[in-house]
Each structure stands twice: as C-alpha cells, then as structure tokens.
Amino acid sequence: MLSLRQLSIFTACLLGAYGAHAASDTANLTVKVTITATCNIHSVSPTDVDFGSIQSTAIDTDAAGALSVNCTPGTDYTIGLDGGENFSGGERRMAKGTDYVAYELYRDAGRSQVWGNDLAGSLAGTGSGSAQTIPVYGRIASANSPAGDYTDVVIATVTY
C-alpha cells in the first residue's frame, strides 16, 4: 500500500508527464480598416475679404481673404465659390439695401483667374492630411456707390 506521501509524488509525476505532451494549434487573425476620403472646409472659419473703408471715387481696390481645407492625404479636390447672395447680371455684388457695389473674386494674386463654381472656375488641389490655407483675392473695379456698409455672403464648396 502507498503512503500519502508516495501517492502525492506518483500523482505529481503523472501530471508532469501529461504536461510535457501538451499540444498547440494556431490561427491567423486579420486586422483590417477601410479609410474613406474626406474633406472639411468649415472647421476653420474663413478669413473675410475685407476691403476696409474706401472713398466712392476709388478704382481697382484689392483685398484678400482665405479658406482652409483639410482633406485625406492624396485626395484630389476642387473648391468652387458661388456668385453670392446678391449676384445679378453676371456679376457679384455687395448690397446695402437696394444699393450695390460690384466686385470679383479670383484664384490668383494677379487677379486674372475669376473664381467660379464650375469646373473651369474652381480651384484644384490634393489633400495633405492637414489644413491647407487657400487665398481668396478680391477686387472692386469701381466704388462709385452711395456711402454706407455693403456686404455679401459667398458659399464655398469643396468637392472630392
């Protein structure tokens, strides 16, 4: 007959023998993500195109503002600007009641490329993954209007 001590040693040996013959198996775990392209043009407020205070006799008065666009790296985009709330007769206009001051917005500092909302008038770019500053150049050809404060609101749209 086995003593309690001998039985304990025998059991430990049996368990050790089974542990030495343990088996294993493997499986592949796939980790996935789908990144979708996105562009944001409203998280940073635009800088106004502010012509300041000018005389009614002023001509070719220039000012500049800016938009900020943040697109997924490598994502192509275009930015278009509509005609503004007071657009009429093919021109952008700032309003004070029923009085208007015509102006134009451009994609280039030389003010030769009118900024529009169609393919020919939009600005193309490629996303970098961080905010990109996009200048907006403005010009009032003639300020020959009644004195007062004039404003307009233009909608900028990014398409990607």
URZI-V665387 format. One record per pair of residues at least 24 apart in sequence whose ideal C-beta (glycine too) atoms are under 6 Angstrom apart, sorted by the first residue. I is the first residue (numbers start at 1). J is the second residue. D is the distance in Angstrom with one decimal. If there is no record, write none. Layout:
i = <I	I>
j = <J	J>
d = <D	D>
//
This chain:
i = <37	37	37	38	39	39	39	39	40	41	41	41	44	44	49	49	51	54	56	56	58	59	61	62	63	64	64	65	66	66	67	67	68	68	69	69	69	70	71	72	73	73	73	75	75	76	77	77	77	78	78	78	79	79	79	80	80	80	81	81	81	81	82	82	84	84	85	85	86	94	94	94	96	96	99	99	101	101	103	103	104	105	105	106	109	111	111>
j = <72	75	160	72	71	77	158	160	70	69	156	158	68	131	136	138	140	143	143	144	143	142	140	139	138	135	137	136	133	135	134	156	131	133	132	134	158	131	127	127	127	128	129	127	160	126	125	158	160	122	124	159	122	123	158	117	122	157	105	115	154	156	117	155	152	154	152	153	152	150	151	152	148	150	145	146	145	150	138	140	139	136	138	137	137	137	139>
d = <4.5	4.3	5.9	5.5	3.9	5.2	4.7	4.5	4.8	5.0	6.0	4.3	3.7	5.9	5.8	4.1	5.9	5.3	5.4	5.7	4.3	5.3	4.5	5.2	4.8	5.7	5.1	4.6	5.2	5.3	4.4	5.5	4.9	5.8	5.4	6.0	5.5	4.6	2.7	5.1	5.7	6.0	4.0	4.0	5.4	5.5	5.6	5.4	4.2	4.2	5.1	5.1	6.0	4.8	5.2	3.8	4.1	5.1	5.8	4.7	5.2	5.5	4.9	4.7	4.3	4.5	5.8	5.0	5.2	3.7	5.6	4.4	4.2	4.7	5.6	5.0	4.9	4.8	5.8	4.8	5.5	5.8	5.4	4.3	5.8	5.6	5.2>
//
